[in-house]
Amino acid sequence: MIGTFFASTVNKVFAIVIGILLIALGIALWSNAAKDRENDRLRNTLAVSEAQHSVTAASLGALTRQMEDLVTAGQLRESLLEEAMERAESEASELQGEADALRAEGVIDQCRSPAGVLKSRGL
């Protein structure tokens, strides 16, 4: 009878331990599945973030190239403007010299095409 009592008690304890282990295994599997879902969500978030970063980097590269082109075009326009200003200044001084020469000849200011102007221009 005592042997039977201990045998049934050992069986009950063994069954309880197995039950507890099965419950612990279920909780561990459920926890791992939740962690896997969280890892997938974080992985997707990271992929989206990396894609956004790539798009931003590409846009920044395009804007940088566009700004470099604009700076180069601005520098070209600046040099062309400087050349045009120099030509205009030299032409203005040349025309001023011609006007002074015509005044010295006694040509009046209202004359539209004095002979000196036509001659100096080769006309």
N, CA, C and O atoms as CSV, one atom per row, in Angstrom:
chain,resi,resn,atom,element,x,y,z
A,1,MET,N,N,0.792,-1.171,0.000
A,1,MET,CA,C,0.000,0.000,0.000
A,1,MET,C,C,0.860,1.271,0.000
A,1,MET,O,O,0.570,2.222,-0.726
A,2,ILE,N,N,1.900,1.278,0.806
A,2,ILE,CA,C,2.789,2.437,0.828
A,2,ILE,C,C,3.483,2.557,-0.523
A,2,ILE,O,O,3.682,3.664,-1.022
A,3,GLY,N,N,3.849,1.430,-1.114
A,3,GLY,CA,C,4.482,1.463,-2.435
A,3,GLY,C,C,3.550,2.034,-3.468
A,3,GLY,O,O,3.980,2.772,-4.355
A,4,THR,N,N,2.305,1.713,-3.372
A,4,THR,CA,C,1.324,2.235,-4.305
A,4,THR,C,C,1.127,3.735,-4.091
A,4,THR,O,O,0.993,4.504,-5.042
A,5,PHE,N,N,1.114,4.133,-2.804
A,5,PHE,CA,C,0.948,5.544,-2.493
A,5,PHE,C,C,2.097,6.368,-3.094
A,5,PHE,O,O,1.878,7.396,-3.734
A,6,PHE,N,N,3.322,5.887,-2.868
A,6,PHE,CA,C,4.482,6.607,-3.396
A,6,PHE,C,C,4.501,6.571,-4.921
A,6,PHE,O,O,4.892,7.549,-5.558
A,7,ALA,N,N,4.096,5.490,-5.491
A,7,ALA,CA,C,4.070,5.382,-6.943
A,7,ALA,C,C,3.052,6.349,-7.516
A,7,ALA,O,O,3.335,7.013,-8.513
A,8,SER,N,N,1.896,6.445,-6.924
A,8,SER,CA,C,0.891,7.365,-7.445
A,8,SER,C,C,1.311,8.809,-7.183
A,8,SER,O,O,1.032,9.682,-8.005
A,9,THR,N,N,1.972,9.081,-6.061
A,9,THR,CA,C,2.452,10.429,-5.768
A,9,THR,C,C,3.563,10.814,-6.738
A,9,THR,O,O,3.582,11.941,-7.233
A,10,VAL,N,N,4.472,9.914,-7.015
A,10,VAL,CA,C,5.557,10.189,-7.968
A,10,VAL,C,C,4.960,10.439,-9.347
A,10,VAL,O,O,5.406,11.330,-10.070
A,11,ASN,N,N,3.955,9.654,-9.707
A,11,ASN,CA,C,3.301,9.864,-11.003
A,11,ASN,C,C,2.609,11.219,-11.057
A,11,ASN,O,O,2.648,11.898,-12.083
A,12,LYS,N,N,1.975,11.613,-9.953
A,12,LYS,CA,C,1.307,12.906,-9.915
A,12,LYS,C,C,2.322,14.046,-10.011
A,12,LYS,O,O,2.112,15.012,-10.744
A,13,VAL,N,N,3.428,13.926,-9.264
A,13,VAL,CA,C,4.480,14.954,-9.305
A,13,VAL,C,C,5.085,15.016,-10.705
A,13,VAL,O,O,5.332,16.096,-11.242
A,14,PHE,N,N,5.316,13.854,-11.279
A,14,PHE,CA,C,5.875,13.804,-12.634
A,14,PHE,C,C,4.902,14.453,-13.620
A,14,PHE,O,O,5.332,15.190,-14.508
A,15,ALA,N,N,3.632,14.200,-13.485
A,15,ALA,CA,C,2.627,14.787,-14.365
A,15,ALA,C,C,2.568,16.297,-14.174
A,15,ALA,O,O,2.440,17.043,-15.145
A,16,ILE,N,N,2.662,16.754,-12.915
A,16,ILE,CA,C,2.650,18.199,-12.640
A,16,ILE,C,C,3.880,18.861,-13.247
A,16,ILE,O,O,3.770,19.920,-13.865
A,17,VAL,N,N,5.060,18.247,-13.076
A,17,VAL,CA,C,6.301,18.795,-13.631
A,17,VAL,C,C,6.207,18.854,-15.151
A,17,VAL,O,O,6.590,19.855,-15.757
A,18,ILE,N,N,5.703,17.794,-15.766
A,18,ILE,CA,C,5.545,17.776,-17.221
A,18,ILE,C,C,4.566,18.876,-17.639
A,18,ILE,O,O,4.808,19.568,-18.628
A,19,GLY,N,N,3.494,19.042,-16.920
A,19,GLY,CA,C,2.509,20.095,-17.224
A,19,GLY,C,C,3.127,21.475,-17.125
A,19,GLY,O,O,2.927,22.326,-17.992
A,20,ILE,N,N,3.894,21.690,-16.041
A,20,ILE,CA,C,4.563,22.989,-15.863
A,20,ILE,C,C,5.551,23.225,-16.992
A,20,ILE,O,O,5.634,24.332,-17.524
A,21,LEU,N,N,6.305,22.187,-17.364
A,21,LEU,CA,C,7.264,22.330,-18.474
A,21,LEU,C,C,6.554,22.620,-19.789
A,21,LEU,O,O,7.042,23.420,-20.588
A,22,LEU,N,N,5.414,21.987,-20.027
A,22,LEU,CA,C,4.651,22.256,-21.252
A,22,LEU,C,C,4.107,23.680,-21.264
A,22,LEU,O,O,4.109,24.332,-22.308
A,23,ILE,N,N,3.642,24.170,-20.114
A,23,ILE,CA,C,3.166,25.554,-20.021
A,23,ILE,C,C,4.322,26.528,-20.269
A,23,ILE,O,O,4.168,27.515,-20.988
A,24,ALA,N,N,5.485,26.238,-19.663
A,24,ALA,CA,C,6.668,27.089,-19.858
A,24,ALA,C,C,7.089,27.081,-21.326
A,24,ALA,O,O,7.468,28.117,-21.872
A,25,LEU,N,N,7.021,25.914,-21.959
A,25,LEU,CA,C,7.366,25.818,-23.380
A,25,LEU,C,C,6.387,26.632,-24.220
A,25,LEU,O,O,6.804,27.315,-25.156
A,26,GLY,N,N,5.112,26.574,-23.908
A,26,GLY,CA,C,4.105,27.363,-24.630
A,26,GLY,C,C,4.338,28.853,-24.480
A,26,GLY,O,O,4.240,29.610,-25.446
A,27,ILE,N,N,4.645,29.266,-23.262
A,27,ILE,CA,C,4.925,30.699,-23.019
A,27,ILE,C,C,6.174,31.124,-23.782
A,27,ILE,O,O,6.198,32.206,-24.369
A,28,ALA,N,N,7.205,30.295,-23.784
A,28,ALA,CA,C,8.437,30.613,-24.503
A,28,ALA,C,C,8.174,30.726,-26.001
A,28,ALA,O,O,8.677,31.644,-26.648
A,29,LEU,N,N,7.391,29.802,-26.560
A,29,LEU,CA,C,7.062,29.861,-27.997
A,29,LEU,C,C,6.253,31.111,-28.319
A,29,LEU,O,O,6.512,31.779,-29.320
A,30,TRP,N,N,5.271,31.431,-27.473
A,30,TRP,CA,C,4.464,32.632,-27.684
A,30,TRP,C,C,5.341,33.887,-27.616
A,30,TRP,O,O,5.197,34.797,-28.432
A,31,SER,N,N,6.249,33.927,-26.638
A,31,SER,CA,C,7.149,35.063,-26.475
A,31,SER,C,C,8.069,35.201,-27.688
A,31,SER,O,O,8.297,36.307,-28.176
A,32,ASN,N,N,8.600,34.070,-28.175
A,32,ASN,CA,C,9.479,34.105,-29.353
A,32,ASN,C,C,8.723,34.570,-30.594
A,32,ASN,O,O,9.269,35.309,-31.414
A,33,ALA,N,N,7.477,34.143,-30.733
A,33,ALA,CA,C,6.680,34.580,-31.881
A,33,ALA,C,C,6.450,36.090,-31.813
A,33,ALA,O,O,6.508,36.769,-32.838
A,34,ALA,N,N,6.188,36.622,-30.615
A,34,ALA,CA,C,5.998,38.066,-30.454
A,34,ALA,C,C,7.293,38.812,-30.773
A,34,ALA,O,O,7.273,39.864,-31.413
A,35,LYS,N,N,8.410,38.259,-30.324
A,35,LYS,CA,C,9.702,38.890,-30.618
A,35,LYS,C,C,10.003,38.834,-32.114
A,35,LYS,O,O,10.559,39.783,-32.666
A,36,ASP,N,N,9.644,37.739,-32.771
A,36,ASP,CA,C,9.842,37.642,-34.220
A,36,ASP,C,C,9.015,38.693,-34.957
A,36,ASP,O,O,9.496,39.311,-35.907
A,37,ARG,N,N,7.766,38.895,-34.519
A,37,ARG,CA,C,6.931,39.923,-35.143
A,37,ARG,C,C,7.540,41.306,-34.943
A,37,ARG,O,O,7.555,42.119,-35.867
A,38,GLU,N,N,8.037,41.571,-33.752
A,38,GLU,CA,C,8.676,42.866,-33.467
A,38,GLU,C,C,9.943,43.032,-34.308
A,38,GLU,O,O,10.205,44.112,-34.836
A,39,ASN,N,N,10.728,41.958,-34.431
A,39,ASN,CA,C,11.933,42.014,-35.263
A,39,ASN,C,C,11.576,42.293,-36.722
A,39,ASN,O,O,12.250,43.080,-37.387
A,40,ASP,N,N,10.514,41.646,-37.224
A,40,ASP,CA,C,10.074,41.899,-38.599
A,40,ASP,C,C,9.644,43.348,-38.779
A,40,ASP,O,O,9.977,43.984,-39.779
A,41,ARG,N,N,8.896,43.868,-37.794
A,41,ARG,CA,C,8.461,45.265,-37.873
A,41,ARG,C,C,9.656,46.212,-37.877
A,41,ARG,O,O,9.700,47.161,-38.661
A,42,LEU,N,N,10.618,45.953,-37.005
A,42,LEU,CA,C,11.817,46.801,-36.944
A,42,LEU,C,C,12.655,46.672,-38.217
A,42,LEU,O,O,13.225,47.655,-38.689
A,43,ARG,N,N,12.729,45.456,-38.770
A,43,ARG,CA,C,13.474,45.242,-40.013
A,43,ARG,C,C,12.829,46.017,-41.162
A,43,ARG,O,O,13.523,46.621,-41.980
A,44,ASN,N,N,11.483,45.995,-41.216
A,44,ASN,CA,C,10.774,46.749,-42.253
A,44,ASN,C,C,10.955,48.246,-42.071
A,44,ASN,O,O,11.139,48.979,-43.043
A,45,THR,N,N,10.902,48.699,-40.822
A,45,THR,CA,C,11.127,50.114,-40.541
A,45,THR,C,C,12.529,50.528,-40.965
A,45,THR,O,O,12.715,51.601,-41.540
A,46,LEU,N,N,13.506,49.690,-40.686
A,46,LEU,CA,C,14.882,49.977,-41.083
A,46,LEU,C,C,15.016,50.018,-42.598
A,46,LEU,O,O,15.698,50.891,-43.134
A,47,ALA,N,N,14.378,49.092,-43.294
A,47,ALA,CA,C,14.445,49.068,-44.757
A,47,ALA,C,C,13.837,50.335,-45.348
A,47,ALA,O,O,14.380,50.916,-46.288
A,48,VAL,N,N,12.703,50.757,-44.787
A,48,VAL,CA,C,12.069,51.996,-45.263
A,48,VAL,C,C,12.979,53.184,-44.995
A,48,VAL,O,O,13.143,54.055,-45.850
A,49,SER,N,N,13.564,53.217,-43.815
A,49,SER,CA,C,14.459,54.314,-43.458
A,49,SER,C,C,15.681,54.355,-44.371
A,49,SER,O,O,16.109,55.430,-44.791
A,50,GLU,N,N,16.240,53.192,-44.678
A,50,GLU,CA,C,17.395,53.143,-45.582
A,50,GLU,C,C,17.001,53.578,-46.981
A,50,GLU,O,O,17.774,54.265,-47.651
A,51,ALA,N,N,15.813,53.193,-47.439
A,51,ALA,CA,C,15.344,53.616,-48.762
A,51,ALA,C,C,15.145,55.133,-48.794
A,51,ALA,O,O,15.515,55.792,-49.766
A,52,GLN,N,N,14.561,55.679,-47.729
A,52,GLN,CA,C,14.384,57.126,-47.660
A,52,GLN,C,C,15.732,57.833,-47.646
A,52,GLN,O,O,15.897,58.876,-48.279
A,53,HIS,N,N,16.686,57.276,-46.932
A,53,HIS,CA,C,18.027,57.862,-46.885
A,53,HIS,C,C,18.661,57.846,-48.281
A,53,HIS,O,O,19.298,58.817,-48.687
A,54,SER,N,N,18.485,56.748,-49.005
A,54,SER,CA,C,19.039,56.657,-50.355
A,54,SER,C,C,18.418,57.701,-51.273
A,54,SER,O,O,19.116,58.338,-52.062
A,55,VAL,N,N,17.110,57.872,-51.168
A,55,VAL,CA,C,16.430,58.875,-51.993
A,55,VAL,C,C,16.917,60.269,-51.631
A,55,VAL,O,O,17.159,61.095,-52.512
A,56,THR,N,N,17.059,60.531,-50.344
A,56,THR,CA,C,17.541,61.835,-49.900
A,56,THR,C,C,18.971,62.078,-50.381
A,56,THR,O,O,19.298,63.175,-50.833
A,57,ALA,N,N,19.818,61.059,-50.283
A,57,ALA,CA,C,21.204,61.201,-50.741
A,57,ALA,C,C,21.253,61.452,-52.248
A,57,ALA,O,O,22.043,62.272,-52.716
A,58,ALA,N,N,20.411,60.749,-53.006
A,58,ALA,CA,C,20.372,60.961,-54.454
A,58,ALA,C,C,19.879,62.368,-54.780
A,58,ALA,O,O,20.416,63.030,-55.667
A,59,SER,N,N,18.855,62.820,-54.060
A,59,SER,CA,C,18.336,64.170,-54.281
A,59,SER,C,C,19.395,65.213,-53.933
A,59,SER,O,O,19.566,66.202,-54.645
A,60,LEU,N,N,20.095,64.981,-52.839
A,60,LEU,CA,C,21.148,65.903,-52.433
A,60,LEU,C,C,22.254,65.943,-53.476
A,60,LEU,O,O,22.777,67.013,-53.787
A,61,GLY,N,N,22.613,64.780,-54.020
A,61,GLY,CA,C,23.629,64.738,-55.069
A,61,GLY,C,C,23.182,65.499,-56.303
A,61,GLY,O,O,23.966,66.237,-56.900
A,62,ALA,N,N,21.910,65.324,-56.693
A,62,ALA,CA,C,21.386,66.032,-57.860
A,62,ALA,C,C,21.369,67.539,-57.610
A,62,ALA,O,O,21.730,68.322,-58.488
A,63,LEU,N,N,20.946,67.945,-56.405
A,63,LEU,CA,C,20.931,69.371,-56.075
A,63,LEU,C,C,22.340,69.947,-56.042
A,63,LEU,O,O,22.559,71.082,-56.465
A,64,THR,N,N,23.290,69.175,-55.544
A,64,THR,CA,C,24.679,69.638,-55.505
A,64,THR,C,C,25.210,69.855,-56.918
A,64,THR,O,O,25.853,70.864,-57.203
A,65,ARG,N,N,24.929,68.883,-57.807
A,65,ARG,CA,C,25.362,69.044,-59.201
A,65,ARG,C,C,24.679,70.240,-59.854
A,65,ARG,O,O,25.312,70.985,-60.602
A,66,GLN,N,N,23.395,70.427,-59.575
A,66,GLN,CA,C,22.663,71.559,-60.145
A,66,GLN,C,C,23.239,72.879,-59.629
A,66,GLN,O,O,23.394,73.834,-60.390
A,67,MET,N,N,23.552,72.926,-58.345
A,67,MET,CA,C,24.151,74.152,-57.787
A,67,MET,C,C,25.523,74.423,-58.399
A,67,MET,O,O,25.860,75.572,-58.686
A,68,GLU,N,N,26.313,73.371,-58.600
A,68,GLU,CA,C,27.614,73.546,-59.236
A,68,GLU,C,C,27.446,74.086,-60.654
A,68,GLU,O,O,28.203,74.957,-61.081
A,69,ASP,N,N,26.455,73.570,-61.386
A,69,ASP,CA,C,26.188,74.071,-62.735
A,69,ASP,C,C,25.763,75.528,-62.705
A,69,ASP,O,O,26.191,76.327,-63.538
A,70,LEU,N,N,24.910,75.872,-61.732
A,70,LEU,CA,C,24.467,77.264,-61.618
A,70,LEU,C,C,25.626,78.195,-61.262
A,70,LEU,O,O,25.721,79.307,-61.782
A,71,VAL,N,N,26.501,77.732,-60.375
A,71,VAL,CA,C,27.665,78.551,-60.006
A,71,VAL,C,C,28.570,78.743,-61.215
A,71,VAL,O,O,29.058,79.846,-61.459
A,72,THR,N,N,28.793,77.675,-61.970
A,72,THR,CA,C,29.634,77.771,-63.173
A,72,THR,C,C,29.002,78.725,-64.184
A,72,THR,O,O,29.695,79.555,-64.772
A,73,ALA,N,N,27.693,78.611,-64.387
A,73,ALA,CA,C,27.004,79.503,-65.325
A,73,ALA,C,C,27.083,80.950,-64.830
A,73,ALA,O,O,27.276,81.867,-65.628
A,74,GLY,N,N,26.935,81.155,-63.531
A,74,GLY,CA,C,27.041,82.499,-62.967
A,74,GLY,C,C,28.437,83.089,-63.152
A,74,GLY,O,O,28.588,84.270,-63.461
A,75,GLN,N,N,29.447,82.252,-62.959
A,75,GLN,CA,C,30.819,82.733,-63.163
A,75,GLN,C,C,31.059,83.080,-64.626
A,75,GLN,O,O,31.732,84.065,-64.931
A,76,LEU,N,N,30.507,82.268,-65.537
A,76,LEU,CA,C,30.637,82.559,-66.963
A,76,LEU,C,C,29.938,83.872,-67.292
A,76,LEU,O,O,30.492,84.708,-68.006
A,77,ARG,N,N,28.717,84.062,-66.772
A,77,ARG,CA,C,28.002,85.320,-67.014
A,77,ARG,C,C,28.764,86.505,-66.434
A,77,ARG,O,O,28.792,87.585,-67.025
A,78,GLU,N,N,29.376,86.298,-65.280
A,78,GLU,CA,C,30.149,87.381,-64.664
A,78,GLU,C,C,31.334,87.773,-65.537
A,78,GLU,O,O,31.602,88.959,-65.730
A,79,SER,N,N,32.042,86.777,-66.066
A,79,SER,CA,C,33.187,87.094,-66.923
A,79,SER,C,C,32.730,87.749,-68.227
A,79,SER,O,O,33.384,88.667,-68.722
A,80,LEU,N,N,31.604,87.278,-68.786
A,80,LEU,CA,C,31.076,87.899,-70.003
A,80,LEU,C,C,30.647,89.338,-69.728
A,80,LEU,O,O,30.863,90.221,-70.558
A,81,LEU,N,N,30.046,89.572,-68.574
A,81,LEU,CA,C,29.639,90.928,-68.206
A,81,LEU,C,C,30.856,91.834,-68.042
A,81,LEU,O,O,30.844,92.982,-68.485
A,82,GLU,N,N,31.898,91.321,-67.411
A,82,GLU,CA,C,33.117,92.120,-67.242
A,82,GLU,C,C,33.708,92.486,-68.591
A,82,GLU,O,O,34.130,93.624,-68.799
A,83,GLU,N,N,33.740,91.520,-69.518
A,83,GLU,CA,C,34.261,91.801,-70.861
A,83,GLU,C,C,33.398,92.843,-71.563
A,83,GLU,O,O,33.918,93.762,-72.196
A,84,ALA,N,N,32.075,92.697,-71.450
A,84,ALA,CA,C,31.164,93.654,-72.089
A,84,ALA,C,C,31.330,95.043,-71.479
A,84,ALA,O,O,31.294,96.043,-72.196
A,85,MET,N,N,31.510,95.110,-70.161
A,85,MET,CA,C,31.714,96.404,-69.503
A,85,MET,C,C,33.026,97.052,-69.964
A,85,MET,O,O,33.080,98.261,-70.190
A,86,GLU,N,N,34.070,96.247,-70.099
A,86,GLU,CA,C,35.347,96.782,-70.574
A,86,GLU,C,C,35.213,97.307,-71.997
A,86,GLU,O,O,35.716,98.381,-72.327
A,87,ARG,N,N,34.511,96.516,-72.853
A,87,ARG,CA,C,34.298,96.975,-74.232
A,87,ARG,C,C,33.477,98.254,-74.253
A,87,ARG,O,O,33.783,99.179,-75.005
A,88,ALA,N,N,32.424,98.310,-73.422
A,88,ALA,CA,C,31.574,99.501,-73.374
A,88,ALA,C,C,32.363,100.710,-72.886
A,88,ALA,O,O,32.197,101.813,-73.406
A,89,GLU,N,N,33.228,100.502,-71.881
A,89,GLU,CA,C,34.035,101.616,-71.383
A,89,GLU,C,C,35.018,102.104,-72.439
A,89,GLU,O,O,35.199,103.308,-72.618
A,90,SER,N,N,35.659,101.157,-73.143
A,90,SER,CA,C,36.603,101.580,-74.180
A,90,SER,C,C,35.875,102.265,-75.326
A,90,SER,O,O,36.367,103.251,-75.875
A,91,GLU,N,N,34.692,101.745,-75.695
A,91,GLU,CA,C,33.917,102.383,-76.756
A,91,GLU,C,C,33.418,103.751,-76.316
A,91,GLU,O,O,33.386,104.690,-77.112
A,92,ALA,N,N,33.027,103.866,-75.044
A,92,ALA,CA,C,32.570,105.154,-74.525
A,92,ALA,C,C,33.707,106.171,-74.535
A,92,ALA,O,O,33.510,107.332,-74.895
A,93,SER,N,N,34.903,105.725,-74.137
A,93,SER,CA,C,36.031,106.671,-74.150
A,93,SER,C,C,36.407,107.037,-75.585
A,93,SER,O,O,36.799,108.170,-75.864
A,94,GLU,N,N,36.283,106.063,-76.490
A,94,GLU,CA,C,36.557,106.330,-77.903
A,94,GLU,C,C,35.532,107.318,-78.463
A,94,GLU,O,O,35.888,108.258,-79.173
A,95,LEU,N,N,34.238,107.092,-78.130
A,95,LEU,CA,C,33.194,108.004,-78.596
A,95,LEU,C,C,33.345,109.388,-77.970
A,95,LEU,O,O,33.088,110.403,-78.617
A,96,GLN,N,N,33.763,109.419,-76.712
A,96,GLN,CA,C,33.995,110.720,-76.065
A,96,GLN,C,C,35.115,111.466,-76.770
A,96,GLN,O,O,35.047,112.680,-76.964
A,97,GLY,N,N,36.155,110.716,-77.154
A,97,GLY,CA,C,37.251,111.335,-77.900
A,97,GLY,C,C,36.776,111.875,-79.237
A,97,GLY,O,O,37.165,112.967,-79.652
A,98,GLU,N,N,35.929,111.097,-79.912
A,98,GLU,CA,C,35.392,111.569,-81.199
A,98,GLU,C,C,34.516,112.799,-80.998
A,98,GLU,O,O,34.571,113.742,-81.787
A,99,ALA,N,N,33.699,112.785,-79.928
A,99,ALA,CA,C,32.839,113.937,-79.650
A,99,ALA,C,C,33.677,115.170,-79.337
A,99,ALA,O,O,33.345,116.271,-79.777
A,100,ASP,N,N,34.753,114.998,-78.587
A,100,ASP,CA,C,35.636,116.134,-78.279
A,100,ASP,C,C,36.285,116.668,-79.553
A,100,ASP,O,O,36.422,117.877,-79.737
A,101,ALA,N,N,36.686,115.735,-80.436
A,101,ALA,CA,C,37.299,116.157,-81.704
A,101,ALA,C,C,36.287,116.912,-82.557
A,101,ALA,O,O,36.651,117.901,-83.195
A,102,LEU,N,N,35.041,116.482,-82.588
A,102,LEU,CA,C,34.014,117.167,-83.372
A,102,LEU,C,C,33.713,118.545,-82.800
A,102,LEU,O,O,33.504,119.502,-83.546
A,103,ARG,N,N,33.690,118.643,-81.474
A,103,ARG,CA,C,33.459,119.955,-80.863
A,103,ARG,C,C,34.608,120.902,-81.193
A,103,ARG,O,O,34.411,122.100,-81.395
A,104,ALA,N,N,35.804,120.338,-81.242
A,104,ALA,CA,C,36.965,121.155,-81.578
A,104,ALA,C,C,36.874,121.641,-83.024
A,104,ALA,O,O,37.375,122.716,-83.352
A,105,GLU,N,N,36.231,120.847,-83.891
A,105,GLU,CA,C,36.062,121.257,-85.295
A,105,GLU,C,C,34.950,122.283,-85.434
A,105,GLU,O,O,34.812,122.915,-86.481
A,106,GLY,N,N,34.155,122.450,-84.381
A,106,GLY,CA,C,33.084,123.436,-84.421
A,106,GLY,C,C,31.743,122.857,-84.833
A,106,GLY,O,O,30.854,123.605,-85.238
A,107,VAL,N,N,31.574,121.548,-84.740
A,107,VAL,CA,C,30.302,120.928,-85.100
A,107,VAL,C,C,29.339,121.117,-83.932
A,107,VAL,O,O,29.710,120.942,-82.772
A,108,ILE,N,N,28.100,121.477,-84.256
A,108,ILE,CA,C,27.125,121.711,-83.193
A,108,ILE,C,C,26.553,120.384,-82.700
A,108,ILE,O,O,26.598,119.374,-83.402
A,109,ASP,N,N,26.009,120.404,-81.472
A,109,ASP,CA,C,25.520,119.178,-80.828
A,109,ASP,C,C,24.262,118.611,-81.472
A,109,ASP,O,O,24.020,117.409,-81.369
A,110,GLN,N,N,23.437,119.454,-82.146
A,110,GLN,CA,C,22.199,118.948,-82.697
A,110,GLN,C,C,22.377,118.273,-84.054
A,110,GLN,O,O,21.414,117.729,-84.595
A,111,CYS,N,N,23.554,118.296,-84.602
A,111,CYS,CA,C,23.811,117.691,-85.911
A,111,CYS,C,C,23.708,116.177,-85.787
A,111,CYS,O,O,24.305,115.574,-84.896
A,112,ARG,N,N,22.940,115.568,-86.697
A,112,ARG,CA,C,22.700,114.138,-86.590
A,112,ARG,C,C,23.845,113.309,-87.157
A,112,ARG,O,O,24.186,112.274,-86.585
A,113,SER,N,N,24.431,113.723,-88.236
A,113,SER,CA,C,25.525,112.949,-88.814
A,113,SER,C,C,26.597,113.881,-89.355
A,113,SER,O,O,26.700,114.100,-90.561
A,114,PRO,N,N,27.380,114.415,-88.457
A,114,PRO,CA,C,28.431,115.322,-88.928
A,114,PRO,C,C,29.469,114.569,-89.749
A,114,PRO,O,O,29.646,113.360,-89.602
A,115,ALA,N,N,30.132,115.291,-90.592
A,115,ALA,CA,C,31.107,114.686,-91.497
A,115,ALA,C,C,32.218,114.002,-90.727
A,115,ALA,O,O,32.711,112.960,-91.158
A,116,GLY,N,N,32.627,114.567,-89.588
A,116,GLY,CA,C,33.699,113.971,-88.804
A,116,GLY,C,C,33.314,112.596,-88.265
A,116,GLY,O,O,34.142,111.686,-88.240
A,117,VAL,N,N,32.050,112.439,-87.829
A,117,VAL,CA,C,31.587,111.152,-87.304
A,117,VAL,C,C,31.567,110.125,-88.432
A,117,VAL,O,O,32.046,109.001,-88.281
A,118,LEU,N,N,30.998,110.539,-89.573
A,118,LEU,CA,C,30.932,109.607,-90.700
A,118,LEU,C,C,32.313,109.195,-91.155
A,118,LEU,O,O,32.532,108.034,-91.501
A,119,LYS,N,N,33.246,110.125,-91.160
A,119,LYS,CA,C,34.598,109.836,-91.585
A,119,LYS,C,C,35.299,108.925,-90.569
A,119,LYS,O,O,36.008,107.994,-90.954
A,120,SER,N,N,35.099,109.196,-89.259
A,120,SER,CA,C,35.768,108.377,-88.244
A,120,SER,C,C,35.232,106.946,-88.224
A,120,SER,O,O,35.947,106.023,-87.833
A,121,ARG,N,N,34.015,106.759,-88.631
A,121,ARG,CA,C,33.412,105.430,-88.687
A,121,ARG,C,C,33.658,104.750,-90.031
A,121,ARG,O,O,33.263,103.599,-90.222
A,122,GLY,N,N,34.286,105.428,-90.936
A,122,GLY,CA,C,34.573,104.828,-92.225
A,122,GLY,C,C,33.373,104.799,-93.146
A,122,GLY,O,O,33.292,103.936,-94.019
A,123,LEU,N,N,32.434,105.725,-92.974
A,123,LEU,CA,C,31.227,105.742,-93.811
A,123,LEU,C,C,31.308,106.777,-94.913
A,123,LEU,O,O,30.372,106.913,-95.701
